[in-house]
Amino acid sequence: MNVSKVNYELLQLLGGNFGDFNNGYCIKNSKNDCILYTNNVGAIYIPGLYASSLAGEYRFDKTTNNTTFIVKDQSNKAIATLTLKIKTSK
């Protein structure tokens, strides 16, 4: 998380009814709403109300097999970076 953006907070989703996102994370806004959910298999969900308020990009590094997602707010400033490690079977 971008610590200079105090309007956002990262929250781990423990012990709740979050379906596929149990034990994942959400990014909360200053209104205490989860505006983005992610889980440990790389799924990302943005509720419809916030779908147009966030943007993002991703990069895949072939050397490390990591995918990095960068989530940006409406002013195009990064508010979170999520890194997903891909395991490959040989």
The first five atom37 places (N, CA, C, CB, O) and aatype in JSON, in Angstrom:
{
  "aatype": [12, 2, 19, 15, 11, 19, 2, 18, 6, 10, 10, 5, 10, 10, 7, 7, 2, 13, 7, 3, 13, 2, 2, 7, 18, 4, 9, 11, 2, 15, 11, 2, 3, 4, 9, 10, 18, 16, 2, 2, 19, 7, 0, 9, 18, 9, 14, 7, 10, 18, 0, 15, 15, 10, 0, 7, 6, 18, 1, 13, 3, 11, 16, 16, 2, 2, 16, 16, 13, 9, 19, 11, 3, 5, 15, 2, 11, 0, 9, 0, 16, 10, 16, 10, 11, 9, 11, 16, 15, 11],
  "atom_mask": [
    [1, 1, 1, 1, 1],
    [1, 1, 1, 1, 1],
    [1, 1, 1, 1, 1],
    [1, 1, 1, 1, 1],
    [1, 1, 1, 1, 1],
    [1, 1, 1, 1, 1],
    [1, 1, 1, 1, 1],
    [1, 1, 1, 1, 1],
    [1, 1, 1, 1, 1],
    [1, 1, 1, 1, 1],
    [1, 1, 1, 1, 1],
    [1, 1, 1, 1, 1],
    [1, 1, 1, 1, 1],
    [1, 1, 1, 1, 1],
    [1, 1, 1, 0, 1],
    [1, 1, 1, 0, 1],
    [1, 1, 1, 1, 1],
    [1, 1, 1, 1, 1],
    [1, 1, 1, 0, 1],
    [1, 1, 1, 1, 1],
    [1, 1, 1, 1, 1],
    [1, 1, 1, 1, 1],
    [1, 1, 1, 1, 1],
    [1, 1, 1, 0, 1],
    [1, 1, 1, 1, 1],
    [1, 1, 1, 1, 1],
    [1, 1, 1, 1, 1],
    [1, 1, 1, 1, 1],
    [1, 1, 1, 1, 1],
    [1, 1, 1, 1, 1],
    [1, 1, 1, 1, 1],
    [1, 1, 1, 1, 1],
    [1, 1, 1, 1, 1],
    [1, 1, 1, 1, 1],
    [1, 1, 1, 1, 1],
    [1, 1, 1, 1, 1],
    [1, 1, 1, 1, 1],
    [1, 1, 1, 1, 1],
    [1, 1, 1, 1, 1],
    [1, 1, 1, 1, 1],
    [1, 1, 1, 1, 1],
    [1, 1, 1, 0, 1],
    [1, 1, 1, 1, 1],
    [1, 1, 1, 1, 1],
    [1, 1, 1, 1, 1],
    [1, 1, 1, 1, 1],
    [1, 1, 1, 1, 1],
    [1, 1, 1, 0, 1],
    [1, 1, 1, 1, 1],
    [1, 1, 1, 1, 1],
    [1, 1, 1, 1, 1],
    [1, 1, 1, 1, 1],
    [1, 1, 1, 1, 1],
    [1, 1, 1, 1, 1],
    [1, 1, 1, 1, 1],
    [1, 1, 1, 0, 1],
    [1, 1, 1, 1, 1],
    [1, 1, 1, 1, 1],
    [1, 1, 1, 1, 1],
    [1, 1, 1, 1, 1],
    [1, 1, 1, 1, 1],
    [1, 1, 1, 1, 1],
    [1, 1, 1, 1, 1],
    [1, 1, 1, 1, 1],
    [1, 1, 1, 1, 1],
    [1, 1, 1, 1, 1],
    [1, 1, 1, 1, 1],
    [1, 1, 1, 1, 1],
    [1, 1, 1, 1, 1],
    [1, 1, 1, 1, 1],
    [1, 1, 1, 1, 1],
    [1, 1, 1, 1, 1],
    [1, 1, 1, 1, 1],
    [1, 1, 1, 1, 1],
    [1, 1, 1, 1, 1],
    [1, 1, 1, 1, 1],
    [1, 1, 1, 1, 1],
    [1, 1, 1, 1, 1],
    [1, 1, 1, 1, 1],
    [1, 1, 1, 1, 1],
    [1, 1, 1, 1, 1],
    [1, 1, 1, 1, 1],
    [1, 1, 1, 1, 1],
    [1, 1, 1, 1, 1],
    [1, 1, 1, 1, 1],
    [1, 1, 1, 1, 1],
    [1, 1, 1, 1, 1],
    [1, 1, 1, 1, 1],
    [1, 1, 1, 1, 1],
    [1, 1, 1, 1, 1]
  ],
  "atom_positions": [
    [[0.83, -1.19, 0.0], [0.0, 0.0, 0.0], [0.87, 1.24, 0.0], [-0.94, 0.0, 1.21], [1.97, 1.26, 0.55]],
    [[0.36, 2.28, -0.63], [1.03, 3.57, -0.62], [0.72, 4.24, 0.72], [0.58, 4.46, -1.83], [-0.39, 4.73, 0.92]],
    [[1.7, 4.28, 1.63], [1.45, 4.8, 2.97], [1.13, 6.28, 2.99], [2.65, 4.53, 3.85], [0.57, 6.77, 3.97]],
    [[1.46, 7.01, 1.93], [1.14, 8.43, 1.91], [-0.34, 8.67, 1.57], [2.04, 9.15, 0.9], [-0.84, 9.78, 1.74]],
    [[-1.03, 7.65, 1.09], [-2.45, 7.77, 0.78], [-3.25, 7.28, 1.98], [-2.82, 6.95, -0.51], [-3.64, 6.11, 2.04]],
    [[-3.49, 8.17, 2.95], [-4.15, 7.76, 4.19], [-5.63, 7.46, 4.0], [-3.97, 8.83, 5.23], [-6.29, 6.98, 4.92]],
    [[-6.18, 7.75, 2.82], [-7.59, 7.5, 2.57], [-7.88, 6.02, 2.31], [-8.06, 8.32, 1.4], [-9.05, 5.65, 2.15]],
    [[-6.86, 5.18, 2.25], [-7.04, 3.77, 1.96], [-6.37, 2.92, 3.03], [-6.47, 3.43, 0.57], [-5.35, 3.31, 3.6]],
    [[-6.95, 1.76, 3.3], [-6.4, 0.86, 4.31], [-6.51, -0.58, 3.8], [-7.15, 1.03, 5.68], [-7.5, -0.94, 3.17]],
    [[-5.5, -1.37, 4.07], [-5.51, -2.78, 3.7], [-6.03, -3.59, 4.88], [-4.09, -3.26, 3.27], [-5.54, -3.44, 6.0]],
    [[-7.02, -4.44, 4.63], [-7.64, -5.24, 5.68], [-7.63, -6.7, 5.26], [-9.09, -4.76, 5.96], [-8.04, -7.02, 4.15]],
    [[-7.15, -7.59, 6.15], [-7.21, -9.02, 5.84], [-8.6, -9.53, 6.2], [-6.1, -9.81, 6.62], [-9.16, -9.17, 7.23]],
    [[-9.15, -10.37, 5.33], [-10.52, -10.88, 5.48], [-10.48, -12.22, 6.21], [-11.22, -11.03, 4.09], [-10.37, -13.28, 5.59]],
    [[-10.56, -12.16, 7.52], [-10.47, -13.36, 8.35], [-11.81, -13.65, 9.0], [-9.36, -13.21, 9.42], [-12.52, -12.73, 9.41]],
    [[-12.16, -14.93, 9.1], [-13.31, -15.37, 9.88], [-14.65, -14.82, 9.48], [0.0, 0.0, 0.0], [-15.57, -14.77, 10.3]],
    [[-14.79, -14.41, 8.24], [-16.06, -13.86, 7.81], [-16.69, -14.68, 6.72], [0.0, 0.0, 0.0], [-16.24, -15.78, 6.4]],
    [[-17.72, -14.14, 6.15], [-18.42, -14.8, 5.04], [-18.05, -14.1, 3.74], [-19.96, -14.76, 5.26], [-18.86, -13.41, 3.13]],
    [[-16.81, -14.3, 3.33], [-16.3, -13.64, 2.14], [-16.17, -14.57, 0.95], [-14.97, -13.01, 2.44], [-15.58, -14.2, -0.07]],
    [[-16.71, -15.78, 1.06], [-16.68, -16.73, -0.05], [-15.27, -17.01, -0.51], [0.0, 0.0, 0.0], [-14.4, -17.35, 0.29]],
    [[-15.04, -16.88, -1.82], [-13.72, -17.15, -2.4], [-12.64, -16.21, -1.88], [-13.79, -17.04, -3.91], [-11.45, -16.45, -2.1]],
    [[-13.03, -15.14, -1.2], [-12.06, -14.15, -0.74], [-11.73, -14.29, 0.75], [-12.58, -12.76, -1.01], [-11.01, -13.45, 1.3]],
    [[-12.26, -15.35, 1.42], [-11.86, -15.62, 2.81], [-10.35, -15.73, 2.87], [-12.53, -16.93, 3.34], [-9.72, -16.34, 2.01]],
    [[-9.76, -15.14, 3.89], [-8.31, -15.09, 4.12], [-7.58, -14.25, 3.08], [-7.74, -16.5, 4.11], [-6.35, -14.23, 3.05]],
    [[-8.31, -13.56, 2.24], [-7.7, -12.64, 1.29], [-7.64, -11.25, 1.91], [0.0, 0.0, 0.0], [-7.53, -11.09, 3.13]],
    [[-7.7, -10.25, 1.06], [-7.58, -8.86, 1.52], [-8.61, -7.98, 0.84], [-6.17, -8.33, 1.26], [-9.12, -8.3, -0.24]],
    [[-8.91, -6.86, 1.48], [-9.7, -5.83, 0.82], [-9.01, -4.49, 1.05], [-11.17, -5.79, 1.37], [-8.31, -4.29, 2.04]],
    [[-9.21, -3.6, 0.12], [-8.76, -2.22, 0.26], [-9.99, -1.4, 0.63], [-8.06, -1.68, -1.05], [-10.96, -1.34, -0.13]],
    [[-9.93, -0.77, 1.8], [-11.05, 0.04, 2.29], [-10.78, 1.51, 2.01], [-11.28, -0.19, 3.8], [-9.65, 1.97, 2.09]],
    [[-11.85, 2.23, 1.67], [-11.72, 3.67, 1.46], [-12.04, 4.42, 2.75], [-12.65, 4.14, 0.32], [-12.27, 3.79, 3.79]],
    [[-12.05, 5.73, 2.7], [-12.28, 6.54, 3.9], [-13.71, 6.4, 4.42], [-11.98, 7.99, 3.61], [-13.98, 6.8, 5.55]],
    [[-14.62, 5.86, 3.62], [-16.01, 5.62, 4.05], [-16.16, 4.23, 4.67], [-16.97, 5.76, 2.86], [-17.27, 3.83, 5.02]],
    [[-15.05, 3.51, 4.82], [-15.02, 2.17, 5.41], [-15.64, 1.1, 4.51], [-15.73, 2.19, 6.74], [-16.04, 0.05, 4.99]],
    [[-15.73, 1.37, 3.2], [-16.23, 0.41, 2.23], [-15.06, -0.33, 1.6], [-17.08, 1.11, 1.14], [-14.03, 0.27, 1.3]],
    [[-15.22, -1.63, 1.41], [-14.22, -2.4, 0.66], [-14.42, -2.11, -0.83], [-14.32, -3.95, 0.96], [-15.48, -2.41, -1.38]],
    [[-13.43, -1.52, -1.45], [-13.56, -1.13, -2.86], [-12.82, -2.09, -3.79], [-13.04, 0.28, -3.06], [-12.97, -2.01, -5.01]],
    [[-12.02, -3.01, -3.21], [-11.32, -4.0, -4.0], [-11.04, -5.2, -3.1], [-10.0, -3.43, -4.61], [-10.59, -5.05, -1.96]],
    [[-11.31, -6.4, -3.62], [-11.04, -7.64, -2.9], [-10.02, -8.44, -3.7], [-12.35, -8.46, -2.68], [-10.04, -8.42, -4.93]],
    [[-9.14, -9.16, -3.01], [-8.22, -10.06, -3.67], [-8.03, -11.29, -2.79], [-6.85, -9.36, -3.94], [-8.2, -11.23, -1.58]],
    [[-7.69, -12.42, -3.41], [-7.45, -13.64, -2.63], [-6.09, -14.23, -2.97], [-8.55, -14.67, -2.88], [-5.34, -13.67, -3.76]],
    [[-5.78, -15.37, -2.34], [-4.44, -15.93, -2.49], [-4.22, -16.7, -3.79], [-4.14, -16.82, -1.34], [-3.14, -17.24, -4.0]],
    [[-5.22, -16.77, -4.67], [-5.02, -17.39, -5.98], [-5.08, -16.35, -7.11], [-6.07, -18.48, -6.22], [-5.16, -16.7, -8.29]],
    [[-5.04, -15.08, -6.72], [-4.92, -14.02, -7.72], [-6.21, -13.41, -8.21], [0.0, 0.0, 0.0], [-6.19, -12.56, -9.1]],
    [[-7.36, -13.83, -7.66], [-8.62, -13.24, -8.09], [-8.73, -11.82, -7.54], [-9.82, -14.1, -7.63], [-8.33, -11.55, -6.41]],
    [[-9.27, -10.93, -8.34], [-9.52, -9.55, -7.93], [-10.97, -9.24, -8.25], [-8.55, -8.55, -8.65], [-11.45, -9.52, -9.34]],
    [[-11.67, -8.64, -7.28], [-13.07, -8.26, -7.47], [-13.24, -6.81, -7.03], [-14.03, -9.19, -6.68], [-12.8, -6.43, -5.94]],
    [[-13.87, -6.01, -7.88], [-14.19, -4.63, -7.54], [-15.71, -4.51, -7.61], [-13.47, -3.6, -8.5], [-16.28, -4.68, -8.69]],
    [[-16.38, -4.2, -6.48], [-17.83, -4.06, -6.51], [-18.27, -3.03, -7.54], [-18.36, -3.68, -5.12], [-17.57, -2.03, -7.76]],
    [[-19.42, -3.26, -8.17], [-19.91, -2.42, -9.26], [-19.89, -0.93, -8.97], [0.0, 0.0, 0.0], [-19.57, -0.13, -9.84]],
    [[-20.24, -0.56, -7.74], [-20.27, 0.85, -7.37], [-18.91, 1.51, -7.53], [-20.75, 1.0, -5.93], [-18.84, 2.71, -7.82]],
    [[-17.83, 0.75, -7.36], [-16.47, 1.31, -7.41], [-15.71, 0.93, -8.68], [-15.69, 0.87, -6.21], [-14.57, 1.35, -8.87]],
    [[-16.32, 0.13, -9.53], [-15.61, -0.38, -10.71], [-15.08, 0.74, -11.6], [-16.53, -1.27, -11.51], [-14.02, 0.58, -12.22]],
    [[-15.77, 1.85, -11.67], [-15.31, 2.93, -12.54], [-14.4, 3.92, -11.81], [-16.5, 3.68, -13.13], [-13.88, 4.86, -12.43]],
    [[-14.19, 3.74, -10.5], [-13.35, 4.68, -9.76], [-11.91, 4.22, -9.64], [-13.93, 4.91, -8.39], [-11.05, 4.99, -9.2]],
    [[-11.63, 2.98, -10.02], [-10.27, 2.46, -9.93], [-9.79, 2.04, -11.31], [-10.19, 1.28, -8.96], [-10.58, 1.67, -12.18]],
    [[-8.5, 2.1, -11.49], [-7.88, 1.63, -12.72], [-6.71, 0.76, -12.31], [-7.42, 2.83, -13.66], [-6.32, 0.73, -11.15]],
    [[-6.16, 0.06, -13.26], [-5.02, -0.78, -12.91], [-4.25, -1.24, -14.11], [0.0, 0.0, 0.0], [-4.66, -1.05, -15.26]],
    [[-3.14, -1.83, -13.82], [-2.3, -2.41, -14.86], [-1.6, -3.6, -14.25], [-1.28, -1.37, -15.45], [-1.52, -3.72, -13.03]],
    [[-1.09, -4.47, -15.09], [-0.33, -5.6, -14.57], [0.89, -5.84, -15.43], [-1.2, -6.87, -14.5], [0.93, -5.47, -16.61]],
    [[1.88, -6.46, -14.81], [3.12, -6.81, -15.5], [3.49, -8.23, -15.11], [4.27, -5.82, -15.15], [3.33, -8.64, -13.96]],
    [[3.99, -8.98, -16.08], [4.45, -10.34, -15.8], [5.95, -10.39, -16.02], [3.71, -11.39, -16.7], [6.44, -9.99, -17.07]],
    [[6.67, -10.88, -15.03], [8.12, -11.03, -15.09], [8.43, -12.5, -15.39], [8.8, -10.56, -13.76], [8.23, -13.36, -14.53]],
    [[8.92, -12.79, -16.59], [9.2, -14.17, -17.0], [10.34, -14.8, -16.21], [9.52, -14.21, -18.47], [10.39, -16.02, -16.08]],
    [[11.23, -14.0, -15.68], [12.36, -14.53, -14.92], [11.92, -15.06, -13.56], [13.44, -13.46, -14.74], [12.31, -16.15, -13.15]],
    [[11.1, -14.28, -12.85], [10.67, -14.67, -11.5], [9.29, -15.33, -11.49], [10.65, -13.45, -10.6], [8.87, -15.85, -10.46]],
    [[8.58, -15.31, -12.62], [7.21, -15.81, -12.72], [6.26, -15.08, -11.78], [7.17, -17.3, -12.43], [5.31, -15.66, -11.27]],
    [[6.52, -13.8, -11.54], [5.64, -12.97, -10.72], [4.77, -12.09, -11.61], [6.47, -12.1, -9.75], [5.23, -11.55, -12.62]],
    [[3.52, -11.97, -11.22], [2.63, -10.99, -11.85], [2.39, -9.89, -10.83], [1.27, -11.65, -12.33], [2.02, -10.17, -9.69]],
    [[2.6, -8.65, -11.23], [2.39, -7.51, -10.35], [1.22, -6.69, -10.87], [3.67, -6.65, -10.25], [1.21, -6.27, -12.02]],
    [[0.23, -6.48, -9.99], [-0.93, -5.65, -10.3], [-0.75, -4.32, -9.59], [-2.27, -6.34, -9.87], [-0.45, -4.29, -8.4]],
    [[-0.93, -3.22, -10.3], [-0.85, -1.89, -9.72], [-2.24, -1.28, -9.8], [0.23, -0.98, -10.45], [-2.77, -1.08, -10.9]],
    [[-2.83, -0.97, -8.64], [-4.17, -0.39, -8.57], [-4.01, 1.11, -8.38], [-5.01, -1.02, -7.41], [-3.25, 1.56, -7.52]],
    [[-4.74, 1.88, -9.19], [-4.63, 3.35, -9.15], [-5.99, 3.97, -8.88], [-4.06, 3.89, -10.48], [-7.03, 3.43, -9.25]],
    [[-5.96, 5.12, -8.22], [-7.2, 5.85, -7.95], [-7.54, 6.75, -9.14], [-7.08, 6.7, -6.66], [-6.88, 6.69, -10.18]],
    [[-8.58, 7.57, -8.99], [-9.05, 8.41, -10.1], [-8.03, 9.44, -10.55], [-10.31, 9.11, -9.72], [-8.09, 9.91, -11.68]],
    [[-7.1, 9.8, -9.67], [-6.06, 10.76, -10.06], [-4.83, 10.07, -10.65], [-5.65, 11.59, -8.85], [-3.8, 10.71, -10.85]],
    [[-4.95, 8.77, -10.93], [-3.9, 7.96, -11.54], [-2.7, 7.72, -10.61], [-3.42, 8.62, -12.8], [-1.61, 7.41, -11.08]],
    [[-2.91, 7.85, -9.31], [-1.85, 7.57, -8.34], [-2.01, 6.15, -7.83], [-1.88, 8.59, -7.16], [-3.12, 5.71, -7.53]],
    [[-0.9, 5.43, -7.73], [-0.93, 4.06, -7.25], [-1.33, 4.03, -5.78], [0.43, 3.37, -7.45], [-0.75, 4.76, -4.96]],
    [[-2.32, 3.2, -5.44], [-2.73, 3.05, -4.04], [-2.37, 1.68, -3.5], [-4.22, 3.29, -3.9], [-2.32, 1.49, -2.28]],
    [[-2.12, 0.71, -4.38], [-1.74, -0.63, -3.92], [-0.99, -1.36, -5.02], [-2.99, -1.45, -3.5], [-1.22, -1.14, -6.21]],
    [[-0.09, -2.22, -4.61], [0.61, -3.11, -5.53], [0.44, -4.52, -5.0], [2.13, -2.72, -5.68], [0.78, -4.81, -3.85]],
    [[-0.09, -5.4, -5.82], [-0.32, -6.79, -5.45], [0.61, -7.66, -6.3], [-1.82, -7.2, -5.64], [0.64, -7.51, -7.52]],
    [[1.35, -8.55, -5.66], [2.26, -9.42, -6.39], [1.8, -10.86, -6.22], [3.72, -9.23, -5.9], [1.56, -11.33, -5.11]],
    [[1.7, -11.55, -7.33], [1.26, -12.94, -7.36], [2.37, -13.8, -7.92], [-0.04, -13.1, -8.19], [2.84, -13.57, -9.04]],
    [[2.81, -14.79, -7.16], [3.85, -15.71, -7.61], [3.17, -16.89, -8.3], [4.74, -16.19, -6.42], [2.29, -17.53, -7.72]],
    [[3.59, -17.18, -9.51], [3.04, -18.27, -10.29], [3.93, -19.51, -10.15], [2.89, -17.87, -11.78], [5.14, -19.43, -10.38]],
    [[3.34, -20.63, -9.77], [4.09, -21.88, -9.71], [3.85, -22.63, -11.01], [3.66, -22.75, -8.47], [2.72, -22.77, -11.47]],
    [[4.92, -23.1, -11.59], [4.8, -23.86, -12.84], [5.26, -25.29, -12.58], [5.64, -23.21, -14.0], [6.2, -25.53, -11.82]],
    [[4.59, -26.22, -13.2], [5.01, -27.62, -13.08], [5.83, -27.98, -14.32], [3.79, -28.58, -12.91], [5.5, -27.56, -15.43]],
    [[6.85, -28.73, -14.11], [7.74, -29.07, -15.23], [7.67, -30.54, -15.52], [9.19, -28.67, -14.94], [8.34, -31.03, -16.42]]
  ]
}
